Amino acid sequence: MKIAMILGILLLSAAIIIIEFRDTKSKKARRVAAGITLMTAGLTILLFIQPGLPGPTELVKLVFGKIDLIMK
């Protein structure tokens, strides 16, 4: 069942990338859209396999929490 879910995530990501490539003409915008979509798909699959891992908000808190303390 997990394999079917992972394949579904990958197919949906591929569909998003294909649609974005049709709509944009700029190579830079295509790269950015594909990169963000692939990173999101990778994170989704990783969290699907290991649900106990901390989410992306924990990473943001870790990175920007220290900057917030420095700025005060």
N, C-alpha and C positions, 0 to 999 in steps of 0.2 A: 504494500500500500504506500509505503514511503517513496518507493521508486516512481510510482504514478504521480504523486504530489510534486516530486522534484522535476519530473519531465513536464508537468503542467506549468510550473514556475518558469522553466527554461523556454517553453513554447510561448508563453505570454510575454516574456522578456524579448524574445526574438520578434514577435509581432509588433511590439512597441518600437523596437529599433527600426524595423522595416518601414513602419508608418512615418517615423520621424525622418528617415532618409528620403522618403518621397516628398515630404513637405518642405525640407530645408535645402538650400542650394550651397550654403557655406560649408566648407570642409571642417572648419574649426567648430562650428555649431554641431555638426554631425558627430565629431569626436567627443565633444562634451556630453551630448545626449547619450551616446552609446556607452561612454565611461560611467556615467551616473547610473544608467540602467543596469549595466553589468555588475557594478559594485553593490547595488541594491539587491539584485538577484543573488549574488554571492552571500550577502549578509542574511537574506531570507532563508536560503538553504542551510546556512550554518546554524541559524537560530532554530530552524525546523529540526535539525539533527540533534542539536544540544540545547534544549529549551532552558536550561539553567544558566546559560551564559548571560552576562549583563548586556543590556541593550545599548543602542547608540547614545542615549541620553547620559548614561554613566560616563562614557568617554568624553562627552562635551563638558560635563561637570568636572572631570579630572583635569582637562586641559585648561578650561577657562576659569575654574575655581581658584587656581593659584594666581592667575592674572588679576582677578577681582580682589584678592587679598593684597597684592602688591599696589594696586591703584588706590586703596583706601588709606 
